[in-house]
Amino acid sequence: MIDGAPPPIPILSGLAEIAASRKAWFCDVWGVLHDGISAFPAAVDACRAFLRSGGEVVLVSNSPRTSAPVLEHLQIAGVPRDCFTALVTSGDVTRGFVEVYAVEPMFHLGPERDKCLFEGLKVQFVSAKSAMVAVCTGFFDEDQETVEDYEPMLASLAVRGVPMICANPDLMVERGSRLMPCSGLLAQRYAALGQTVIQAGKPYAPIYQAAMRQLSRPLPQSAILAIGDGIHTDIEGACAQGIDAIYIASRVNLGEEAEDGLTPPMLDRLFAGKPFRPAAAMPHLRW
């Protein structure tokens, strides 16, 4: 090891070797349990094995939708209900922020399918020009649009100092073999304009606090393991909360290189200069 350099990040073949020291997993969903279309069987089996050992698996998702529709999507993707104990989403946490601002005229920036986020809340939806607060759940059409398409809208909101609630801090996610943009990109651009962005999901504290409340009993951070493929969401967020994290290799960070296997130099490059590092890494979640 070069003097002053951090030790290499261990690469695990499975989590069984370290599972005994943990009582709960905070497990990411998209990119770890499924690719947006189909479940990863080895990841599902790993969660089941940990449950059989007496552990708890809380799925912690940056989905801008609430738990109910995410549970439906998990079933469709082939992630069975018996491989986790609880689920908390960024959408669940976002609802609390929306309630605070519900008295203000609100603009929803995102696809119609995310409207379930507001069900049961008394919200007055208006156009971007009339809004006093904006809630961003994503692109209207992530298949076709880029951040540049939203520059005029974001600029007009910024001129009036409209705060934005971001329901999904993710920048990109995998959908099958494609990388798709998320609302975090729009929120990032809006923050760069000097505007207030309120974040609900990973890496921010509120979603971890919500995940803690899903456990059957209070646990110290040392008894919890976070698992995820997002460097600046899953890994940075867990480390900020004092929770050890396992990095799962992802095309979001590694591109096509993710298919070539995981090596210590690759990990050192990914985390070079960052004030946080995962406790270990794996090519895929497996037991």
C-alpha positions in Angstrom: 0.0 0.0 0.0 1.3 3.5 -0.9 2.0 5.6 2.2 -1.1 7.7 3.1 -3.3 5.7 0.6 -6.4 4.0 2.1 -6.4 0.2 2.1 -8.0 -1.6 -0.9 -11.7 -2.1 -0.7 -12.4 -5.8 -0.1 -14.3 -7.6 -2.9 -16.7 -10.2 -1.5 -18.0 -13.3 -3.3 -21.1 -13.3 -1.0 -22.5 -11.7 2.1 -22.8 -15.0 4.1 -19.2 -14.4 5.4 -20.1 -11.2 7.2 -23.9 -11.7 7.8 -23.5 -13.0 11.3 -22.4 -9.6 12.7 -25.4 -7.8 11.3 -29.1 -7.8 12.4 -30.5 -5.7 9.5 -29.9 -4.7 5.9 -31.0 -1.4 4.4 -31.1 -2.7 0.8 -31.4 -0.6 -2.3 -34.0 -1.8 -4.9 -33.4 -0.6 -8.5 -30.0 -1.9 -9.7 -29.6 -4.3 -6.7 -32.8 -6.4 -6.6 -33.9 -5.7 -10.2 -32.9 -3.8 -13.3 -36.2 -2.0 -13.7 -37.7 -4.9 -15.6 -36.6 -8.2 -14.1 -35.5 -9.4 -10.7 -31.9 -10.7 -10.0 -32.5 -14.2 -8.6 -29.2 -14.3 -6.7 -30.1 -11.0 -4.9 -33.6 -12.3 -4.0 -32.0 -15.5 -2.7 -29.5 -13.5 -0.6 -32.3 -11.5 1.1 -34.2 -14.7 1.8 -31.1 -16.4 3.3 -30.5 -13.4 5.6 -34.1 -13.4 6.7 -33.8 -17.2 7.5 -30.8 -16.4 9.7 -32.9 -14.1 11.8 -32.1 -10.7 10.1 -34.4 -8.0 8.8 -34.3 -6.6 5.3 -35.7 -3.1 4.9 -35.8 -2.0 1.2 -34.9 1.6 1.0 -35.8 3.0 -2.4 -35.4 6.4 -4.0 -38.6 5.9 -6.0 -40.6 9.1 -6.1 -43.7 7.0 -5.6 -45.1 5.8 -2.3 -44.7 2.2 -1.1 -48.0 0.8 -2.4 -47.3 1.2 -6.1 -43.6 0.2 -5.6 -44.8 -3.0 -4.0 -46.9 -3.7 -7.1 -43.9 -3.0 -9.4 -41.7 -5.3 -7.3 -44.2 -8.1 -7.8 -44.4 -7.5 -11.5 -40.6 -7.5 -11.7 -40.4 -10.8 -9.9 -39.2 -9.6 -6.5 -41.3 -11.7 -4.0 -42.8 -10.3 -0.8 -41.1 -13.0 1.2 -37.6 -11.6 0.6 -37.9 -8.4 2.7 -39.6 -7.3 5.9 -40.4 -3.7 5.1 -40.2 -1.0 2.4 -39.7 2.7 2.6 -39.5 5.0 -0.4 -38.4 8.5 -1.1 -42.0 9.1 -2.1 -43.1 8.2 1.4 -40.8 10.8 2.9 -41.7 13.4 0.2 -45.3 13.3 1.2 -44.4 14.8 4.6 -42.6 17.7 2.8 -45.6 18.2 0.5 -48.0 18.4 3.4 -45.9 21.3 4.8 -46.2 23.2 1.5 -49.8 22.0 0.6 -51.3 25.5 1.3 -49.2 26.9 -1.6 -50.1 26.6 -5.3 -48.0 23.6 -6.4 -46.5 22.6 -9.7 -45.8 19.0 -10.4 -42.7 18.4 -12.6 -42.9 14.8 -13.6 -44.8 12.1 -15.4 -48.5 11.5 -14.8 -47.8 8.1 -13.3 -46.2 9.7 -10.3 -49.4 11.5 -9.4 -50.1 8.7 -6.9 -47.6 10.6 -4.6 -50.3 13.2 -3.9 -53.2 10.9 -3.3 -55.2 11.9 -0.2 -53.4 15.3 0.1 -55.2 18.6 -0.5 -53.0 20.1 -3.2 -53.8 22.9 -5.6 -52.0 22.1 -8.8 -51.1 25.0 -11.0 -48.8 25.7 -14.0 -45.1 26.4 -13.5 -45.8 30.2 -14.1 -48.2 30.4 -11.1 -46.6 28.0 -8.7 -45.2 28.9 -5.3 -43.5 25.5 -4.8 -42.5 22.8 -7.3 -42.4 19.1 -6.7 -40.0 17.3 -9.0 -40.6 13.5 -9.5 -38.8 13.2 -12.8 -38.8 14.1 -16.5 -42.1 14.3 -18.3 -40.6 11.9 -20.9 -37.3 10.4 -19.8 -37.0 8.5 -23.1 -36.7 11.6 -25.1 -35.8 14.6 -23.0 -32.6 16.0 -21.5 -31.9 18.6 -18.8 -31.3 21.2 -21.4 -35.0 20.9 -22.5 -36.0 22.2 -19.0 -33.6 25.1 -18.8 -36.3 27.8 -19.7 -38.7 26.3 -17.1 -36.1 26.1 -14.4 -34.9 29.6 -15.1 -38.4 31.0 -14.8 -38.9 29.2 -11.5 -35.6 30.4 -10.2 -36.3 34.1 -11.1 -39.2 33.9 -8.6 -37.3 31.9 -6.0 -39.7 29.0 -6.0 -38.5 26.2 -3.7 -38.3 22.7 -5.2 -39.0 19.4 -3.4 -37.1 16.6 -5.1 -38.8 13.2 -4.7 -35.8 11.2 -6.1 -32.2 12.4 -5.7 -31.0 9.7 -8.2 -29.3 11.1 -11.2 -29.5 8.0 -13.4 -30.9 4.5 -13.1 -30.6 1.3 -15.2 -33.7 0.2 -17.0 -32.8 -3.1 -18.6 -29.8 -2.3 -20.7 -30.5 1.4 -20.8 -29.5 4.3 -18.5 -32.4 6.6 -17.8 -32.3 10.1 -16.3 -34.0 10.9 -12.9 -35.3 13.9 -11.1 -32.0 14.3 -9.3 -30.5 15.7 -12.5 -33.2 18.5 -12.6 -32.8 19.2 -8.9 -29.0 19.4 -9.3 -29.4 21.9 -12.1 -31.9 23.9 -10.1 -29.6 24.0 -7.1 -26.8 25.2 -9.4 -29.0 28.2 -10.1 -28.8 29.1 -6.4 -32.2 27.9 -5.5 -33.6 25.9 -2.6 -34.0 22.1 -3.1 -35.5 20.0 -0.4 -34.3 16.4 -0.7 -36.2 13.4 0.7 -34.3 10.3 -0.4 -30.8 8.9 -0.2 -28.2 10.2 0.7 -30.2 12.5 3.0 -31.0 11.7 6.6 -34.9 11.7 6.5 -35.1 8.4 4.6 -32.7 6.7 6.9 -34.7 7.8 9.9 -37.8 6.4 8.2 -36.0 3.1 7.6 -35.0 2.9 11.3 -38.6 3.2 12.2 -39.4 0.1 10.1 -37.2 -2.1 12.2 -38.9 -4.4 14.7 -36.6 -3.0 17.5 -34.0 -0.3 17.9 -30.6 -1.2 16.6 -27.2 0.5 16.7 -25.7 1.6 13.4 -23.1 -1.1 13.8 -25.7 -3.8 13.5 -26.9 -2.5 10.1 -25.5 -3.0 6.7 -26.5 -0.8 3.8 -26.3 -2.3 0.3 -26.6 -0.3 -2.9 -25.1 0.7 -6.3 -25.3 4.4 -6.0 -22.0 6.0 -5.0 -23.5 9.4 -4.0 -26.8 8.0 -2.8 -26.5 4.6 -1.2 -22.8 4.7 -0.2 -22.4 8.3 0.7 -25.7 8.4 2.5 -25.0 5.3 4.6 -21.5 6.5 5.6 -22.9 9.8 6.6 -25.3 8.0 9.0 -22.5 5.9 10.4 -23.7 2.7 8.7 -21.3 0.4 6.9 -22.1 0.0 3.2 -21.6 -2.6 0.5 -21.1 -1.2 -3.0 -22.7 -3.2 -5.8 -21.1 -2.7 -9.2 -23.4 -0.8 -11.5 -23.4 0.5 -15.1 -24.5 3.8 -13.7 -21.0 4.4 -12.4 -18.9 1.9 -14.4 -20.6 1.9 -17.8 -19.8 -1.2 -19.9 -16.8 -1.8 -17.7 -19.2 -3.2 -15.1 -19.5 -6.3 -17.3 -15.8 -7.0 -17.1 -15.8 -7.9 -13.4 -14.8 -5.8 -10.3 -11.1 -5.2 -9.4 -9.4 -3.2 -6.6 -8.0 -0.6 -9.0 -11.4 -0.1 -10.5 -12.8 0.6 -7.0 -9.9 2.8 -6.0 -10.6 4.9 -9.1 -14.3 5.2 -8.3 -13.7 6.3 -4.7 -10.5 8.3 -5.2 -10.5 11.6 -3.3 -13.9 10.9 -1.8 -14.3 11.3 2.0 -16.3 8.1 2.2 -15.6 4.5 1.1 -17.7 1.3 1.3 -16.7 -1.4 3.7 -16.6 -3.8 0.8 -17.9 -4.3 -2.7 -19.5 -7.0 -4.8 -20.2 -7.5 -8.6 -23.8 -8.5 -7.7 -25.7 -9.0 -4.5 -25.5 -12.7 -3.6 -25.4 -14.8 -0.4 
